[in-house]
């Protein structure tokens, strides 16, 4: 299901410049990230977007992080 809405995320930004989402809030629920299954980086003009495929153990989510606007978006859910 395509979502495309901004979300609040708690993430770890480690010294080696890796980003790891830990949990996010969407539709009044806090979703704990059990595993990040895949990450990739894309560009939209000058903006760098980090993309994350992750699971809470029951569904697969796709989050993106826009480094120019510092915004997180929930892009997609597969239940």
Buried (B, 14 or more C-beta within 10 A) or exposed (E): EEBEEEBEBEBEEEEEEEBEBEEBBBEEEEBEBEEBEEBEEEEEEEEEBBBBBBBBEEEBBBBBBBEEEEEBBBBBBEE
